[in-house]
Amino acid sequence: MERNALMAQAQSVFEFMTLAAAVLILIYLSAINLVSLAIIGGVIGVGLGLWLQRTGSKFISDVDRLVENQASVGDNVARDGSDAGTIIKLAARAAILETFAGRWIVVSNENFITPRVAQLIGPTPT
């Protein structure tokens, strides 16, 4: 069984290398300017890097909020320069706040952690 798996893996590697060599030969024979391909590759790399940075930031903020248990359902909170209200639901990706004006808003974990969030102590404002 292990020999068959090893042979299948070796065949896949060989097929990939053959395909890569064929693509390189075709690029060479068609006289495509490799500088332009490098520039396009760089632009795609920068775009991917920025996207992954944002995705990583969201993931870290999700884990941070879940691990630290900074707030719980029923807490009154005020976001820096934004709405204040009571936490109705905490989910893996967002928190739902009911503002003191009666509106419900969904706040992503990144926006719940990055700006300053104050926990209000005392009776709920009416």
Contacts in CASP RR format, 6 or more apart in sequence:
PFRMAT RR
TARGET T0000
AUTHOR 0000-0000-0000
METHOD contacts of the structure
MODEL  1
MERNALMAQAQSVFEFMTLAAAVLILIYLSAINLVSLAIIGGVIGVGLGL
WLQRTGSKFISDVDRLVENQASVGDNVARDGSDAGTIIKLAARAAILETF
AGRWIVVSNENFITPRVAQLIGPTPT
27 34 0 8 1.000
27 37 0 8 1.000
57 110 0 8 1.000
58 108 0 8 1.000
58 109 0 8 1.000
58 110 0 8 1.000
61 108 0 8 1.000
61 109 0 8 1.000
61 110 0 8 1.000
61 112 0 8 1.000
61 113 0 8 1.000
61 114 0 8 1.000
62 92 0 8 1.000
62 93 0 8 1.000
62 109 0 8 1.000
62 110 0 8 1.000
64 109 0 8 1.000
64 113 0 8 1.000
65 71 0 8 1.000
65 90 0 8 1.000
65 109 0 8 1.000
65 112 0 8 1.000
65 113 0 8 1.000
66 92 0 8 1.000
70 113 0 8 1.000
70 117 0 8 1.000
71 77 0 8 1.000
71 87 0 8 1.000
71 90 0 8 1.000
71 95 0 8 1.000
71 112 0 8 1.000
71 117 0 8 1.000
71 119 0 8 1.000
72 87 0 8 1.000
72 90 0 8 1.000
73 87 0 8 1.000
73 88 0 8 1.000
73 89 0 8 1.000
73 90 0 8 1.000
74 86 0 8 1.000
74 87 0 8 1.000
74 88 0 8 1.000
75 86 0 8 1.000
75 87 0 8 1.000
75 119 0 8 1.000
75 120 0 8 1.000
76 84 0 8 1.000
76 85 0 8 1.000
76 86 0 8 1.000
76 87 0 8 1.000
76 119 0 8 1.000
76 120 0 8 1.000
76 121 0 8 1.000
76 122 0 8 1.000
76 124 0 8 1.000
77 84 0 8 1.000
77 85 0 8 1.000
77 86 0 8 1.000
77 87 0 8 1.000
77 97 0 8 1.000
77 117 0 8 1.000
77 118 0 8 1.000
77 119 0 8 1.000
77 120 0 8 1.000
78 84 0 8 1.000
78 85 0 8 1.000
78 117 0 8 1.000
78 118 0 8 1.000
78 120 0 8 1.000
79 107 0 8 1.000
79 111 0 8 1.000
79 112 0 8 1.000
79 115 0 8 1.000
79 116 0 8 1.000
79 117 0 8 1.000
80 115 0 8 1.000
80 116 0 8 1.000
80 117 0 8 1.000
80 118 0 8 1.000
81 115 0 8 1.000
82 115 0 8 1.000
83 97 0 8 1.000
83 99 0 8 1.000
83 103 0 8 1.000
83 105 0 8 1.000
84 99 0 8 1.000
84 100 0 8 1.000
84 120 0 8 1.000
84 125 0 8 1.000
85 97 0 8 1.000
85 98 0 8 1.000
85 99 0 8 1.000
85 100 0 8 1.000
85 120 0 8 1.000
86 97 0 8 1.000
86 98 0 8 1.000
86 100 0 8 1.000
86 124 0 8 1.000
87 95 0 8 1.000
87 96 0 8 1.000
87 97 0 8 1.000
88 96 0 8 1.000
88 97 0 8 1.000
88 98 0 8 1.000
88 104 0 8 1.000
89 95 0 8 1.000
89 96 0 8 1.000
90 96 0 8 1.000
93 108 0 8 1.000
93 109 0 8 1.000
94 106 0 8 1.000
94 107 0 8 1.000
94 108 0 8 1.000
94 109 0 8 1.000
94 112 0 8 1.000
95 106 0 8 1.000
95 107 0 8 1.000
95 109 0 8 1.000
95 112 0 8 1.000
96 104 0 8 1.000
96 105 0 8 1.000
96 106 0 8 1.000
96 107 0 8 1.000
97 104 0 8 1.000
97 105 0 8 1.000
97 106 0 8 1.000
97 107 0 8 1.000
98 104 0 8 1.000
99 105 0 8 1.000
100 124 0 8 1.000
100 125 0 8 1.000
100 126 0 8 1.000
END
